[in-house]
């Protein structure tokens, strides 16, 4: 289980969500910070995030600057401390990836299988999509297993 006073969440969920963000080009530390903000479902300070993630405060601060710049988190002052929260739009995308798979990824994979032939670029893209599908279906499986076990969703709806 992941370290958290927020919820007892299987480490597998953190792993796969972090891998999705890393595949989008985010550094591992920023991915970890963002995933903790998603599952927290509440604002967190740099100190709280450092404690939860096991990362240094400067690493968390640098990660938050990147995430805030890209619009994935927002911050505001709460008393003397600055708090951060994940934007809920991406939260929905990450926890409901089935639509993306069915509407975009699976049709693309089918076309690539049909047309890739000996084209190395298309075959490389096909391999990346297959890996993406493998990870995404595993995320869906783990989330559904968690929901069945606990009856509660992850993060904000």
C-alpha positions as CSV (number, residue, x, y, z in Angstrom):
1,X,0.0,0.0,0.0
2,X,1.1,3.6,-0.7
3,X,2.1,5.8,2.3
4,X,-0.9,7.9,2.9
5,X,-3.1,9.2,5.7
6,X,-5.5,10.1,2.9
7,X,-6.5,6.6,1.8
8,X,-5.1,3.1,1.7
9,X,-4.4,3.0,-2.1
10,X,-2.5,0.1,-3.7
11,X,1.0,1.1,-4.8
12,X,0.1,-0.4,-8.2
13,X,-2.3,2.5,-8.9
14,X,0.5,5.0,-8.2
15,X,2.9,3.1,-10.4
16,X,0.7,3.0,-13.5
17,X,-0.6,6.6,-13.1
18,X,3.0,7.8,-12.8
19,X,4.0,5.8,-15.9
20,X,1.2,7.5,-17.9
21,X,2.5,10.9,-16.9
22,X,6.1,9.9,-17.6
23,X,5.0,8.7,-21.0
24,X,3.7,12.2,-21.6
25,X,7.2,13.6,-20.9
26,X,7.0,14.5,-17.2
27,X,9.9,13.7,-15.0
28,X,9.3,10.9,-12.5
29,X,9.3,13.3,-9.5
30,X,6.7,15.6,-11.1
31,X,4.6,12.5,-12.0
32,X,4.7,11.3,-8.5
33,X,3.7,14.7,-7.0
34,X,0.8,15.0,-9.5
35,X,-0.5,11.5,-8.7
36,X,-0.5,12.3,-5.0
37,X,-2.4,15.5,-5.6
38,X,-5.0,13.5,-7.7
39,X,-5.6,10.8,-5.1
40,X,-5.6,13.3,-2.2
41,X,-8.7,15.0,-3.5
42,X,-7.8,18.0,-1.3
43,X,-5.2,20.8,-1.3
44,X,-1.7,19.9,-0.1
45,X,1.3,22.0,0.9
46,X,4.9,21.4,-0.3
47,X,5.7,20.0,3.1
48,X,2.8,17.6,3.0
49,X,3.7,16.5,-0.5
50,X,7.3,16.0,0.5
51,X,6.2,13.9,3.4
52,X,3.8,11.8,1.3
53,X,6.0,11.3,-1.7
54,X,9.3,10.8,0.1
55,X,10.8,13.5,-2.2
56,X,12.8,16.5,-1.0
57,X,11.0,19.9,-0.6
58,X,13.1,21.5,-3.4
59,X,12.2,18.6,-5.7
60,X,8.6,18.9,-4.9
61,X,8.7,22.7,-5.4
62,X,10.4,22.3,-8.8
63,X,7.9,19.7,-9.8
64,X,4.9,21.9,-8.8
65,X,6.3,24.8,-10.8
66,X,6.4,22.6,-13.9
67,X,2.9,21.2,-13.2
68,X,1.4,24.6,-12.5
69,X,3.0,26.1,-15.6
70,X,1.4,23.3,-17.7
71,X,-2.0,23.9,-16.1
72,X,-2.2,20.5,-14.3
73,X,-2.3,22.0,-10.8
74,X,-3.2,25.4,-9.4
75,X,-2.1,27.0,-6.2
76,X,-3.5,29.5,-3.7
77,X,-2.6,30.9,-0.3
78,X,-4.2,29.2,2.7
79,X,-3.1,31.2,5.7
80,X,0.6,31.6,5.4
81,X,1.1,28.4,3.4
82,X,0.7,28.0,-0.3
83,X,-1.4,25.0,-1.2
84,X,-1.7,23.0,-4.4
85,X,-4.5,21.0,-6.0
86,X,-4.8,18.9,-9.1
87,X,-7.1,20.2,-11.8
88,X,-10.1,17.9,-12.0
89,X,-10.3,17.8,-15.8
90,X,-7.2,15.6,-16.2
91,X,-8.3,13.7,-13.1
92,X,-11.4,12.5,-15.1
93,X,-9.2,11.6,-18.1
94,X,-6.9,9.5,-16.0
95,X,-9.6,7.6,-14.2
96,X,-11.8,7.0,-17.2
97,X,-9.3,6.1,-20.0
98,X,-11.7,3.6,-21.6
99,X,-13.2,6.2,-23.8
100,X,-9.8,7.3,-25.1
101,X,-8.9,3.7,-25.8
102,X,-12.2,2.8,-27.6
103,X,-12.5,6.0,-29.6
104,X,-8.9,6.8,-30.6
105,X,-6.2,4.3,-29.6
106,X,-7.8,1.0,-30.7
107,X,-8.8,2.4,-34.2
108,X,-5.3,3.8,-34.6
109,X,-3.8,0.5,-33.6
110,X,-6.0,-1.3,-36.1
111,X,-4.9,1.1,-38.9
112,X,-1.2,0.7,-38.0
113,X,-1.5,-3.1,-38.0
114,X,-3.0,-2.8,-41.5
115,X,-0.6,-0.3,-43.0
116,X,2.7,-0.6,-41.1
117,X,4.2,-3.3,-43.3
118,X,7.9,-2.8,-43.3
119,X,7.8,0.9,-42.3
120,X,10.0,1.2,-39.3
121,X,8.4,4.4,-38.0
122,X,4.9,3.0,-38.1
123,X,6.1,-0.3,-36.5
124,X,7.8,1.7,-33.7
125,X,4.6,3.7,-33.2
126,X,2.6,0.4,-33.1
127,X,4.9,-1.0,-30.4
128,X,4.4,2.2,-28.4
129,X,0.6,2.0,-28.7
130,X,0.7,-1.7,-27.7
131,X,2.7,-0.8,-24.6
132,X,0.3,2.1,-23.8
133,X,-2.7,-0.2,-24.2
134,X,-1.1,-2.8,-21.9
135,X,-0.5,-0.2,-19.2
136,X,-3.9,1.5,-19.6
137,X,-5.8,-1.8,-19.4
138,X,-3.8,-2.7,-16.3
139,X,-4.8,0.7,-14.7
140,X,-8.4,0.1,-15.5
141,X,-8.2,-3.4,-14.0
142,X,-6.6,-2.2,-10.7
143,X,-9.0,0.8,-10.4
144,X,-12.0,-1.4,-10.9
145,X,-10.6,-4.0,-8.4
146,X,-10.1,-1.1,-5.9
147,X,-13.6,0.3,-6.4
148,X,-15.2,-3.2,-6.0
149,X,-13.2,-3.8,-2.8
150,X,-13.8,-0.4,-1.2
151,X,-16.9,1.0,-2.9
152,X,-15.2,4.4,-3.2
153,X,-13.7,6.3,-6.2
154,X,-10.2,7.6,-6.3
155,X,-9.8,11.4,-6.1
156,X,-12.5,13.7,-7.2
157,X,-15.2,12.6,-9.7
